[in-house]
Amino acid sequence: MNIDHQFIRYSVNNHSISASDCFDSLTPNQKTLVEKSTTTLQFAKGETIIKQGFVASHILYIENGLVKLDVTNDSKLSTLKLLTNDSFVGIICSFACKNHDFSAIALEDTTIRMIDMDLFLSLIKENGEFALKLMRHMSQLTNDIMHRTSRLSRKNVEGSLAMILLEFKNIYRSTRFTLPITRIGLASIAGCSKESTINTLAKFHNDGIIHVKDKCITILKPENLDLIIKNG
């Protein structure tokens, strides 16, 4: 993990702080200590990175890949967020209890850096700027998850799928992308049934809003998806 390299800088509009921004606050000696103490793990697409209930002994950082963050309550699974490069995995839950209260699944081949929890806590205690940036980063993530969950809970099938499609558009930074999940997986993320998901994708395709071929999605009219989200 090259923590001297800045993947994402401060946003002028919302002052968003990335994981890299947090690491930038470390002293040269602290950066060296992190580099020497981290372990790199490779996860294939579909592999479980974290299982809900496992002991939280490390902080996980996504160097490269795409991860789905899930939580199960009352036997019902909900997707909280999709995480990409330069992201901590479940950082907002990592200090709440001794066991992970979430699960994480690799949606693509993913490289994870594991940082010892005790070392991470010592950096928070020793470096006030690091602690402050991490707090702001976690607050931003909490805010994002709250609004995402709230919006999805109030949407019909069309509105939910429109949100997820635009989410993938932003992740891949393109109107054309290959879904890293099956139709069942897409339905799970959107909180819809498989049948409703398939029918809605077909409707979007027939209406000329998107073009669907197998797992390849081309968003032809993103403004229509925005309108569906607003009204759906």
Secondary structure, DSSP 8 states (H G I E B T S, - for coil): --TTS-SS---TTT----HHHHHHTS-HHHHHHHHHH-EEEEE-TT-EEE-TTSB--EEEEEEES-EEEEEEETTEEEEEEEE-SSEESSTTTTTTSSB-SSEEEESS-EEEEEEEHHHHHHHHHH-HHHHHHHHHHHHHHHHHHHHHHHHHHT--HHHHHHHHHHHHHHHHTSSEEE-SS-HHHHHHHHT--HHHHHHHHHHHHHTTSEEEETTEEEES-HHHHHHHHHH-
